[in-house]
Amino acid sequence: MTTTINGASHARNIRARVAERVARLRHDGHLPGLATILVGDDPASAVYVAAKRRAIREAGMRDFHRHLPQHATQDAVAEVIDELAADPDVSGILLQLPLAAHLDAAALIDRIPVTKDVDGLTTASAGRLARGERGLRPCTPSGVIELLDAEGIELKGACVAVVGWGELVGRPLSQLLLRRGATVTVAHEFTTDLAAVTRPTDVVVVATGVRGLIGPEHVKPGATIIDVGIHRTPGGLTGDVRAAELDGIAGRITPVPGGVGPMTIAMLLVNTLQAAEWAAEQEAAVPA
Ligand SMILES: NC(=O)c1ccc[n+]([C@@H]2O[C@H](COP(=O)([O-])OP(=O)(O)OC[C@H]3O[C@@H](n4cnc5c(N)ncnc54)[C@H](O)[C@@H]3O)[C@@H](O)[C@H]2O)c1
């Protein structure tokens, strides 16, 4: 029997816990707020930003949003980031990616102060993760860890294959897993025998952007499969895993949609709250 991991339900629990902590912070005069920045009118990006803003409001946090035109210059976007960086009411800043080709995304991301980097994508946040220092971690990988924890899957000593070494998911996730005591093997587009890497492992996390890459030939019976991929098809959303073919083989599997996706938004709320709590701590530490 294969169990479907209900990411939507785990995400709801996290969001409810965040809302409780937000209410306490509000009471103490430290209401958290997230600023989302959308450049242009890409429909998928607009949908993602709208979902994030809705979740922020539902958690009782302040929703600051900036929408810039598609042709906005590097300086114009930088100016908005700097303004939000200086605003004490803004706990977190999220620059929705991808940006138009004329913009230097890496330079703009790095203008976000590390204390407000709720997407965990700045060079400073990546460095803190690599060194195991306090910091905000990228939302999708930390959502994967939360899901595994919520399902009671022991990571210490587990053999985990991470398929995909992208900056957004695979790379930070492999570091988070190592810090939790897992033995991590990372596969990528140049891996010659993918099944030989994934088949011995207890957990396989797939984040490649290759639709239906992983099937029964890649999976040990009873293994846990986490599918991070998202593909829009005429029949709806689907992932990097051929989930139907793994029924009865995998021990547990995340669905697409309803698996990792909702956890990503839940972790954005967690990060925004965390940023606000750290800002409040710092304020309290400054002598009057
Ligand atoms: N669920 C979510 O909330 C969420 C969030 C972020 C990304 N995603 C999805 O996750 C996927 C990966 O995103 P990303 O930003 O990390 O992508 P990326 O393009 O940065 O990285 C893709 C990785 O996959 C590897 N790869 C490509 N083909 C491969 C193959 N045949 N075999 C093994 N590895 C292969 C590449 O080497 C690369 O390391 C995408 O489908 C994206 O839509 C989902």
The ligand as a Gaussian input file, in Angstrom:
#p B3LYP/6-31G(d) Opt

LIG

0 1
 N        6.702000      22.797000      -5.579000
 C        7.265000      23.994000      -5.481000
 O        6.865000      24.816000      -4.665000
 C        8.422000      24.305000      -6.351000
 C        9.309000      25.339000      -6.016000
 C       10.430000      25.556000      -6.813000
 C       10.630000      24.768000      -7.941000
 N        9.717000      23.797000      -8.268000
 C        9.907000      22.915000      -9.434000
 O       11.027000      22.103000      -9.184000
 C       11.659000      21.788000     -10.397000
 C       13.159000      22.120000     -10.292000
 O       13.309000      23.497000     -10.049000
 P       14.759000      24.181000      -9.939000
 O       14.537000      25.636000      -9.878000
 O       15.562000      23.512000      -8.876000
 O       15.348000      23.782000     -11.393000
 P       16.809000      24.042000     -12.007000
 O       16.597000      24.163000     -13.473000
 O       17.530000      25.112000     -11.276000
 O       17.574000      22.684000     -11.705000
 C       17.235000      21.497000     -12.342000
 C       18.216000      20.420000     -11.943000
 O       17.773000      19.195000     -12.501000
 C       18.867000      18.496000     -13.074000
 N       18.402000      17.659000     -14.175000
 C       17.926000      18.051000     -15.375000
 N       17.652000      16.960000     -16.146000
 C       17.955000      15.872000     -15.403000
 C       17.889000      14.495000     -15.629000
 N       17.470000      14.002000     -16.803000
 N       18.292000      13.659000     -14.648000
 C       18.721000      14.117000     -13.463000
 N       18.798000      15.452000     -13.181000
 C       18.413000      16.317000     -14.142000
 C       19.818000      19.592000     -13.546000
 O       21.153000      19.087000     -13.609000
 C       19.650000      20.645000     -12.469000
 O       20.581000      20.416000     -11.411000
 C       10.886000      22.557000     -11.480000
 O        9.924000      21.681000     -12.070000
 C       10.189000      23.632000     -10.718000
 O        8.975000      24.027000     -11.343000
 C        8.639000      23.555000      -7.488000

